[in-house]
Amino acid sequence: MGIIIVISILGFFTRKLFLDSLGEEYLGLNGLLLSVIGMLSLVESGIGVSIVYNLYKPLADGNTSLVVSLIHLYRKVYHYIALFILVVSVAFYPFLKYFIHGASEIPNLPIVYFIFVGSTLIGYLMADKLSLINSDQKQYKLAGYNLSYQILMYAVKILILKLWPNYILFIGVELLCNGLYNLIIRAKVRKLYPYIKTKHAEPVPKEIRQNILRNVKALFLTTLGGYMVHSTDSILISSFIGLSIVGLYSNYTLIINQVKSLATPLMSGVKDSVGNLVSSESSEKQYEVFKMLFFINFLVISIISVLLYCLLNTFISWWLGPKYIFETWIVAIMCMNLYVDMIRSSALTFKMVSGIFVQDKYVGFITGLVNLTVSILLVKYIGLAGILLGTSIAYLTTNSWNWPRLIYKYNFKKPATDYYIRYAKYGVLTIAMCALCSFINNYLFGSSFALPVIVMKFCIDSLVVIACYWLLFHRTAEYKYSLTIIKNVYLNRKAHD
């Protein structure tokens, strides 16, 4: 957690310098190219997820022979993917200009584009090492390396922005640091797992290969749909509205993603326990635990959503200046997207650890298709808000109800009516808290965005939401059990730090 906070502070400081030194268009170009490279990387199509899923059991059983076979397969496949992405990237470059609307000529665009491609390829060439340590739940052994890498990278970036504000130098440093970091991680993983150094590996058993292939087929559409939902907004904004708006939008997404990164450890910290639960407990026991996790999920994301809705514009006004803020209703849609995305975390956790991939293989693609269709239709009438509303509508009309349906059907053996009722109740409560805290903030502070005001708003809004939820839920079994789970997750994280 401390690492995330340090990196977040460095990220905010660097973003401020970037805007002051290079401007909105380069910031927008940064966001656009990340989305474009993400589109080219769709060829991966869930192969890594499926292979990593099959690593859990041999690692737990100490079956080093099978681990080596899977890692060799992973490495071989990803090297082919990296080569394919390089070829596709070269072929795609002539079309890049059609995704940039209303921007002045970007100097050295080919160099910029292929630096982004190079950073992506480095990740694929080293992915097998990270997959192994992640599957073995030993990410904490890399925490020190990750912190050093991030601090070094940000320090050099800040130096460049202060002394030689040049965009190519700025992204070139990230490429070099990324390559150095991956080489260090490679050496560390080989030290932790010396048996993977062997050049000889037995073929992966036929049944596992068939399982990987089956899951890849199922995950392809899910991966494509996920990209169409999460990574196309910047492309659509750049294409229909303008590159500078992508830059403004990326300021909001930076904050939202940093907040998500702080919340994710709490939500993912119970994943291993859920995996054991699914494999060893009755449907009724699984159902009771799921209700507790769903409640924790609601508490965490509801508080986050309320605070972001009330503080985002105030913080950006203080951090970058009032000219970089959007209208309040645009911020409300961003917070709604965050809420409907993260409120599904408990359902997704149960779905993934239960191996439910094939049963909803088309839903992810349908989600992405709805997002793109609605966004393109609405952007003509309400601009940026239309693109963002496409995401909300896509979530709410597809996997927000389908994931719970699947786990209720296959895990709990009952209809998901109870989930939908709780989902609606939690959503209404979150909207009510946003309205209440916004009213209090406007009454007490008006439009001030001074740092002391931000701190006071944060404290008051947090206390109001926590107090209201305590009054409503403190007698329930979900609330009491959630305290135990949060305490256990915190202690486990602390033991690893």
C-alpha positions, 0 to 999 in steps of 0.5 A, a space after each residue: 500500500 505504501 508503494 502505491 501511495 509513493 508512486 501515486 504522488 510521483 505520478 501526480 507531480 510528473 503529470 503536472 510538469 508534463 502539462 506545463 512543459 509539453 501541453 495537452 496535445 502530447 498528453 492526449 497523444 499519450 492516451 491515444 497511443 496506449 489505446 491503439 497499442 492495446 488494440 494491436 495487442 488483442 492478438 494475445 486473446 487470453 492465452 496468458 490467462 489460460 496458461 496461468 490458470 493451469 499453473 496454480 495446481 502444479 505449483 501447489 503440488 510441487 510438480 516442477 516438470 509440468 511448471 517448466 513445460 507450461 512456462 516453456 509453452 508460455 514463452 514460445 507462444 508469447 515470442 510469436 505474439 510479439 513478432 506478430 504485433 510488430 508486423 501488425 504495428 508496422 502495417 497499421 501505422 499509415 492509418 494512425 492519422 485518421 484517429 487524430 482529430 483537430 490536432 496540429 502536426 505532431 513532429 516525429 510521430 513515427 519515432 513516438 509510435 514505435 517507442 510505444 510499440 517497443 515498450 509493449 514488445 518488451 513486456 511480451 518477451 518477459 511475460 513468462 517470468 512474471 506469470 510464474 511469480 504471480 501464479 505462486 502468489 509471491 508478488 511481494 518478493 518483487 515489491 522492492 524492485 518495483 518501487 526502485 524502478 518506479 522511483 528511478 523512472 519518475 526521477 529521470 522523467 522529472 529531470 527531463 521535463 525540468 531541463 530538456 522538455 522533449 517528448 521523445 526523451 520522455 517516453 524513451 526513458 520509460 522504454 529504457 527503464 522498462 527494459 532494465 526492470 524486466 531484465 532484473 525481474 528475469 534474474 530474480 525469478 530465475 533465482 527463485 525458481 532455478 529449475 526453469 533454467 533448463 532448456 529441456 521441457 516435456 510436452 504439455 499433456 494433451 488434456 491441459 493443451 485442450 483445456 488451454 485451447 478451449 479457454 482461449 477460444 472462450 476468452 478471445 471474445 471476452 478479451 475483445 469485449 474488454 478492450 472495446 469497453 475499457 480502451 476505446 474511449 480515448 480513440 473515440 474521443 480523439 477521432 470525434 472530439 479532439 486530441 486535447 480532450 483526450 489529455 483532459 480526460 486522461 487526468 481524470 482517469 489517472 486519479 480514478 485508476 490510482 484510487 482503484 489500485 488502492 482498493 484492488 488489494 482489498 478486493 483481490 486479497 480474498 481471491 485465494 480463500 474463495 478458491 479454496 471455498 469453492 473447491 471444498 464447501 457446500 453451495 449454501 456455505 459459498 452463498 453465505 460467504 458471497 453475500 458477505 463479500 458482495 457487501 464488502 465490495 459495496 462498502 468499498 466502492 460506494 465510499 470511493 465513488 462518493 468521494 470521487 464525485 465530490 472531490 474530483 473537480 476540486 482536486 483537479 482545480 487545485 492540482 492543475 487549474 480550473 481550466 482542466 475540469 469537466 462539467 459536474 455531470 460528466 464527472 458523475 458519469 465517470 463515477 457511475 462507470 467506476 461504480 458499475 465496473 467495480 461493484 461486480 468484483 465479488 461476482 467476478 472473483 467467484 466466476 474466475 475461481 470457479 473456472 466459468 469461462 465458456 458459459 459466457 464467452 459471448 457476453 464480453 463481446 456483446 458488452 463491447 459491441 453495445 459500448 461502441 454502438 451507443 458511444 458512436 450514436 450518442 457522441 453526435 448529440 452530447 459529445 464526451 458524455 455520450 462516449 462515457 454513457 456508452 460504457 455505463 449502458 454496456 455494463 448494465 445491460 450485459 455482464 452486470 446481471 449475467 455474471 451473478 446469474 452464472 454463479 448463482 446457477 452453477 455455484 449456489 444452485 438458485 436464482 439470482 433474484 436476491 442479488 438483483 434486489 441487493 444491487 438495486 438497493 446498494 445503487 440507490 444508497 450510493 446515489 443518495 450519499 453522493 447527493 447528501 455529501 455534495 449538498 454539505 460541501 456546497 453549503 460549507 465551502 462553496 466553490 473553493 478549491 484550496 488544499 485545506 478545503 480539499 482535506 476538510 471535504 475528504 474528512 467530512 464526506 468520509 465521516 458522513 458516509 461511514 456514519 450513515 452506513 454504520 447506522 444502516 448496517 451495523 446490526 447485520 451479519 454482513 457488517 460483522 463478518 466484513 470487519 473480520 475479513 478486512 482485518 485478516 486481509 490487512 494482517 496478511 498484507 502487513 505480514 508480506 510488506 
